[in-house]
């Protein structure tokens, strides 16, 4: 702990002093982040570090398993964060990012791993659809690859969940929000992104367009009624 406290002093003396204008602007004008990023709480996955983001660039929500519970009337931290990011901060991009060697996904693959942790078990029920997909759609996958498969399918599942949130659904319909599904490989330092057209994760490549799970585009199902009128 002393080592971490020492870094606070280093931040104050070196980092803050060199960026005092930026911090002053943020304190004076408030925040207007470019994206909401929902990632795992794993200490090895640091969204701001991965994206080389400056203060004010990202609105970040971290939890075990990078989970977004489906919308309900019950209040929750993730739901509140999503609603605030979309309706108050006006973020235009939402990223859900899973990662390799995820402890939450490992627990879901290991019988008895959650015994004695009822709160964790209840939280991870929001990934049960991904577990079912991994079990039934990947019958020949090896045990060594199962956690990776589950982590990738979990990102897909959480993207489906976030679309049940009224604030997100309305923003999508207006064409104001794009959804992104990412997977960070800790060992390789590589990011994979979900391509909504193919349904597959692709490596990010500086020479190719960014794969997007759901691009921002107006999606008004009743447009034909307005045209007929």
ChimeraX attribute file (.defattr): number of C-alpha atoms within 10 A of each C-alpha:
attribute: neighborCount
match mode: 1-to-1
recipient: residues
	/A:1	5
	/A:2	7
	/A:3	7
	/A:4	9
	/A:5	10
	/A:6	10
	/A:7	11
	/A:8	13
	/A:9	12
	/A:10	12
	/A:11	13
	/A:12	12
	/A:13	11
	/A:14	11
	/A:15	12
	/A:16	14
	/A:17	11
	/A:18	12
	/A:19	12
	/A:20	12
	/A:21	11
	/A:22	14
	/A:23	16
	/A:24	11
	/A:25	12
	/A:26	14
	/A:27	10
	/A:28	9
	/A:29	9
	/A:30	12
	/A:31	15
	/A:32	16
	/A:33	19
	/A:34	17
	/A:35	22
	/A:36	24
	/A:37	24
	/A:38	26
	/A:39	27
	/A:40	24
	/A:41	17
	/A:42	18
	/A:43	6
	/A:44	10
	/A:45	20
	/A:46	15
	/A:47	20
	/A:48	15
	/A:49	9
	/A:50	12
	/A:51	10
	/A:52	10
	/A:53	12
	/A:54	12
	/A:55	14
	/A:56	16
	/A:57	16
	/A:58	19
	/A:59	22
	/A:60	19
	/A:61	20
	/A:62	19
	/A:63	16
	/A:64	16
	/A:65	26
	/A:66	27
	/A:67	28
	/A:68	29
	/A:69	21
	/A:70	16
	/A:71	16
	/A:72	11
	/A:73	6
	/A:74	6
	/A:75	9
	/A:76	12
	/A:77	11
	/A:78	19
	/A:79	20
	/A:80	10
	/A:81	15
	/A:82	24
	/A:83	17
	/A:84	14
	/A:85	24
	/A:86	21
	/A:87	13
	/A:88	10
	/A:89	17
	/A:90	18
	/A:91	22
	/A:92	19
	/A:93	20
	/A:94	25
	/A:95	21
	/A:96	26
	/A:97	28
	/A:98	32
	/A:99	27
	/A:100	19
	/A:101	16
	/A:102	22
	/A:103	17
	/A:104	24
	/A:105	26
	/A:106	16
	/A:107	16
	/A:108	20
	/A:109	17
	/A:110	10
	/A:111	9
	/A:112	9
	/A:113	13
	/A:114	16
	/A:115	9
	/A:116	9
	/A:117	9
	/A:118	10
	/A:119	9
	/A:120	14
	/A:121	16
	/A:122	10
	/A:123	16
	/A:124	20
	/A:125	14
	/A:126	19
	/A:127	24
	/A:128	14
	/A:129	16
	/A:130	22
	/A:131	23
	/A:132	13
	/A:133	16
	/A:134	22
	/A:135	16
	/A:136	9
	/A:137	10
	/A:138	13
	/A:139	9
	/A:140	9
	/A:141	12
	/A:142	10
	/A:143	9
	/A:144	8
	/A:145	9
	/A:146	19
	/A:147	25
	/A:148	21
	/A:149	20
	/A:150	28
	/A:151	28
	/A:152	27
	/A:153	20
	/A:154	28
	/A:155	28
	/A:156	23
	/A:157	23
	/A:158	25
	/A:159	22
	/A:160	14
	/A:161	16
	/A:162	23
	/A:163	18
	/A:164	16
	/A:165	18
	/A:166	13
	/A:167	17
	/A:168	22
	/A:169	15
	/A:170	19
	/A:171	22
	/A:172	22
	/A:173	15
	/A:174	14
	/A:175	16
	/A:176	18
	/A:177	24
	/A:178	20
	/A:179	22
	/A:180	24
	/A:181	28
	/A:182	27
	/A:183	23
	/A:184	22
	/A:185	16
	/A:186	14
	/A:187	8
	/A:188	8
	/A:189	8
	/A:190	13
	/A:191	19
	/A:192	21
	/A:193	24
	/A:194	25
	/A:195	19
	/A:196	17
	/A:197	10
	/A:198	10
	/A:199	11
	/A:200	14
	/A:201	19
	/A:202	17
	/A:203	16
	/A:204	16
	/A:205	12
	/A:206	7
	/A:207	6
	/A:208	8
	/A:209	8
	/A:210	15
	/A:211	23
	/A:212	21
	/A:213	23
	/A:214	19
	/A:215	17
	/A:216	18
	/A:217	14
	/A:218	14
	/A:219	14
	/A:220	12
	/A:221	8
	/A:222	8
	/A:223	9
	/A:224	9
	/A:225	8
	/A:226	7
	/A:227	7
	/A:228	6
	/A:229	5
